Amino acid sequence: MLANWREDYNTVRPHSQLDDMPPRPLSFHQPQAMKNGNSPFEGIQKGGARQAQRMLLIIASRVDLARKAAA
């Protein structure tokens, strides 16, 4: 039961910090540097980097949705 909840929470349920989008689809849009464990935000304070990362993920997901809608 806990495994089902965790799966739903981490893949399906919308999260307010992700502009009410589920986290799993956003994880596919990470820049390559983030997938490799390198931060593209080196030198930026951690709070600012987290906010910038969220914005990049939101923008990337919306661009992908727009491309799918146009196809």
Backbone as ProteinMPNN parsed JSONL, in Angstrom:
{"seq_chain_A": "MLANWREDYNTVRPHSQLDDMPPRPLSFHQPQAMKNGNSPFEGIQKGGARQAQRMLLIIASRVDLARKAAA", "coords_chain_A": {"N_chain_A": [[0.825, -1.192, 0.0], [1.92, 1.259, 0.816], [3.873, 1.462, -1.121], [2.33, 1.831, -3.427], [1.186, 4.344, -2.891], [3.525, 5.919, -2.802], [4.454, 5.634, -5.425], [2.351, 6.893, -6.85], [2.521, 9.465, -5.721], [5.076, 10.287, -6.525], [4.996, 10.189, -9.303], [2.476, 10.667, -10.547], [0.64, 12.392, -9.146], [-0.234, 15.821, -9.107], [2.01, 18.497, -8.319], [2.308, 21.392, -6.39], [4.617, 22.996, -6.413], [5.6, 22.474, -8.875], [4.101, 23.799, -10.692], [1.583, 22.648, -10.604], [1.927, 20.266, -12.005], [2.626, 16.809, -12.702], [5.496, 15.162, -11.26], [7.011, 13.154, -12.66], [6.81, 13.358, -15.611], [8.204, 15.773, -15.938], [10.759, 15.11, -15.199], [11.889, 13.961, -17.407], [12.707, 16.023, -18.953], [15.03, 17.181, -18.114], [17.955, 19.154, -18.331], [20.972, 18.008, -19.94], [23.276, 18.352, -18.374], [22.246, 18.265, -15.789], [21.324, 15.653, -15.639], [23.701, 14.299, -15.631], [24.608, 14.822, -13.142], [25.91, 17.171, -12.757], [25.708, 20.594, -11.983], [24.069, 23.114, -13.769], [24.01, 25.56, -12.66], [26.188, 26.498, -11.206], [27.797, 28.487, -8.806], [25.639, 30.062, -8.222], [23.458, 30.961, -5.589], [22.02, 28.444, -3.474], [19.17, 28.527, -3.059], [18.312, 30.192, -5.148], [19.184, 28.695, -7.313], [17.591, 26.419, -7.127], [15.073, 27.518, -7.643], [15.495, 28.47, -10.237], [15.961, 26.047, -11.527], [13.455, 24.797, -11.247], [11.938, 26.538, -12.84], [13.126, 26.118, -15.361], [12.394, 23.447, -15.798], [9.611, 23.64, -15.862], [9.244, 25.343, -18.079], [10.43, 23.762, -20.1], [8.69, 21.571, -20.117], [6.331, 22.765, -20.959], [7.015, 23.667, -23.497], [7.381, 21.225, -24.759], [4.746, 20.24, -24.597], [3.473, 22.122, -26.225], [4.676, 21.579, -28.675], [3.707, 18.999, -29.131], [0.989, 19.542, -29.338], [0.942, 21.049, -31.64], [1.669, 19.243, -33.535]], "CA_chain_A": [[0.0, 0.0, 0.0], [2.824, 2.401, 0.839], [4.536, 1.524, -2.429], [1.369, 2.42, -4.371], [1.102, 5.772, -2.595], [4.793, 6.53, -3.198], [4.47, 5.681, -6.892], [1.409, 7.937, -7.245], [3.055, 10.76, -5.279], [6.287, 10.638, -7.266], [4.853, 10.137, -10.757], [1.168, 11.035, -11.088], [-0.025, 13.474, -8.42], [0.291, 17.158, -9.385], [2.712, 19.163, -7.224], [2.173, 22.844, -6.512], [5.914, 23.59, -6.74], [5.868, 22.201, -10.287], [3.006, 24.425, -11.427], [0.517, 21.636, -10.61], [2.21, 19.197, -12.96], [3.23, 15.65, -12.035], [6.951, 15.232, -11.353], [7.671, 12.211, -13.57], [7.036, 13.896, -16.958], [9.212, 16.822, -15.904], [12.102, 14.551, -15.042], [12.407, 13.612, -18.723], [13.121, 17.25, -19.624], [16.179, 17.773, -17.448], [19.127, 19.384, -19.173], [21.95, 16.924, -19.851], [24.179, 18.589, -17.246], [21.58, 17.831, -14.567], [21.272, 14.196, -15.66], [25.044, 13.819, -15.316], [24.931, 15.179, -11.772], [26.554, 18.482, -12.742], [24.735, 21.669, -11.91], [24.292, 24.221, -14.696], [23.85, 26.783, -11.883], [27.305, 26.662, -10.287], [28.056, 29.873, -8.449], [24.388, 30.697, -7.81], [23.036, 30.483, -4.277], [21.185, 27.255, -3.603], [17.761, 28.862, -3.212], [18.122, 30.703, -6.499], [19.385, 27.59, -8.251], [16.391, 25.564, -7.099], [14.002, 28.228, -8.338], [15.829, 28.466, -11.661], [15.762, 24.681, -12.013], [12.003, 24.607, -11.383], [11.469, 27.288, -14.001], [13.573, 25.417, -16.564], [11.584, 22.246, -15.97], [8.262, 24.064, -16.259], [9.325, 25.835, -19.456], [10.693, 22.622, -20.988], [7.491, 20.749, -20.254], [5.341, 23.503, -21.75], [7.481, 23.645, -24.886], [7.076, 19.887, -25.254], [3.293, 20.162, -24.788], [3.134, 22.947, -27.39], [5.099, 20.834, -29.87], [2.77, 17.887, -29.329], [-0.288, 20.1, -29.777], [1.105, 21.538, -33.007], [1.909, 18.11, -34.458]], "C_chain_A": [[0.875, 1.264, 0.0], [3.527, 2.567, -0.504], [3.616, 2.155, -3.474], [1.258, 3.929, -4.164], [2.358, 6.483, -3.08], [4.871, 6.674, -4.718], [3.553, 6.797, -7.403], [1.969, 9.321, -6.921], [4.217, 11.208, -6.152], [6.119, 10.666, -8.778], [3.562, 10.745, -11.288], [0.586, 12.296, -10.455], [0.593, 14.831, -8.762], [0.932, 17.769, -8.133], [2.655, 20.667, -7.437], [3.492, 23.513, -6.882], [6.305, 23.365, -8.196], [4.742, 22.736, -11.163], [1.871, 23.428, -11.651], [0.678, 20.596, -11.709], [2.805, 18.016, -12.203], [4.742, 15.648, -12.24], [7.576, 14.314, -12.392], [7.847, 12.78, -14.976], [8.105, 14.986, -16.984], [10.616, 16.255, -15.825], [12.709, 14.171, -16.389], [12.967, 14.824, -19.461], [14.317, 17.908, -18.962], [17.299, 18.019, -18.448], [20.171, 18.297, -18.937], [22.893, 17.112, -18.666], [23.563, 18.12, -15.94], [21.512, 16.314, -14.508], [22.622, 13.597, -15.289], [25.447, 14.129, -13.882], [25.66, 16.508, -11.649], [25.478, 19.554, -12.724], [25.05, 22.744, -12.945], [24.251, 25.572, -13.987], [25.0, 26.997, -10.903], [27.554, 28.142, -10.05], [26.809, 30.631, -8.031], [24.019, 30.144, -6.442], [22.031, 29.363, -4.444], [19.709, 27.581, -3.795], [17.447, 29.361, -4.614], [18.26, 29.616, -7.541], [18.165, 26.69, -8.285], [15.245, 26.225, -7.852], [14.256, 28.238, -9.844], [15.61, 27.086, -12.266], [14.276, 24.399, -12.209], [11.483, 25.307, -12.631], [11.896, 26.62, -15.303], [12.719, 24.191, -16.84], [10.173, 22.592, -16.433], [8.264, 24.532, -17.712], [9.527, 24.687, -20.431], [9.449, 21.781, -21.185], [6.435, 21.454, -21.1], [5.732, 23.553, -23.223], [7.151, 22.299, -25.508], [5.578, 19.732, -25.508], [2.864, 20.964, -26.015], [3.525, 22.24, -28.686], [4.134, 19.697, -30.168], [1.431, 18.396, -29.846], [-0.212, 20.558, -31.23], [1.257, 20.401, -34.017], [0.624, 17.486, -34.938]], "O_chain_A": [[0.599, 2.217, -0.728], [3.747, 3.688, -0.963], [4.073, 2.93, -4.314], [1.238, 4.698, -5.125], [2.266, 7.54, -3.704], [5.302, 7.706, -5.232], [3.939, 7.56, -8.289], [1.902, 10.235, -7.743], [4.327, 12.389, -6.481], [7.02, 11.127, -9.479], [3.559, 11.292, -12.391], [0.092, 13.173, -11.164], [1.814, 14.98, -8.713], [0.443, 17.573, -7.02], [2.923, 21.157, -8.534], [3.485, 24.511, -7.603], [7.237, 23.996, -8.694], [4.464, 22.198, -12.235], [1.28, 23.365, -12.729], [-0.303, 20.109, -12.272], [3.429, 18.21, -11.16], [5.221, 16.087, -13.286], [8.603, 14.676, -12.966], [8.953, 12.697, -15.511], [8.839, 15.101, -17.965], [11.561, 16.859, -16.332], [13.931, 14.069, -16.5], [13.633, 14.67, -20.485], [14.595, 19.079, -19.22], [17.559, 17.184, -19.314], [20.241, 17.729, -17.847], [23.27, 16.135, -18.019], [24.276, 17.627, -15.066], [21.63, 15.74, -13.425], [22.686, 12.516, -14.704], [26.531, 13.733, -13.452], [25.994, 16.927, -10.541], [24.449, 19.419, -13.387], [26.177, 23.238, -12.998], [24.433, 26.611, -14.62], [24.801, 27.623, -9.862], [27.524, 28.947, -10.981], [26.916, 31.749, -7.527], [24.251, 28.966, -6.172], [21.281, 29.324, -5.42], [19.055, 26.956, -4.63], [16.428, 28.99, -5.196], [17.54, 29.61, -8.539], [17.748, 26.245, -9.355], [14.531, 25.568, -8.609], [13.333, 28.037, -10.633], [15.127, 26.969, -13.393], [13.881, 23.826, -13.224], [10.689, 24.746, -13.386], [11.113, 26.559, -16.25], [12.361, 23.925, -17.987], [9.61, 21.915, -17.294], [7.384, 24.158, -18.488], [8.875, 24.636, -21.474], [9.176, 21.325, -22.295], [5.725, 20.809, -21.872], [4.868, 23.487, -24.097], [6.695, 22.233, -26.65], [5.179, 19.157, -26.52], [1.988, 20.531, -26.763], [2.795, 22.296, -29.675], [3.785, 19.46, -31.324], [0.807, 17.758, -30.694], [-1.194, 20.462, -31.966], [1.005, 20.58, -35.208], [0.654, 16.531, -35.713]]}, "name": "protein", "num_of_chains": 1, "seq": "MLANWREDYNTVRPHSQLDDMPPRPLSFHQPQAMKNGNSPFEGIQKGGARQAQRMLLIIASRVDLARKAAA"}
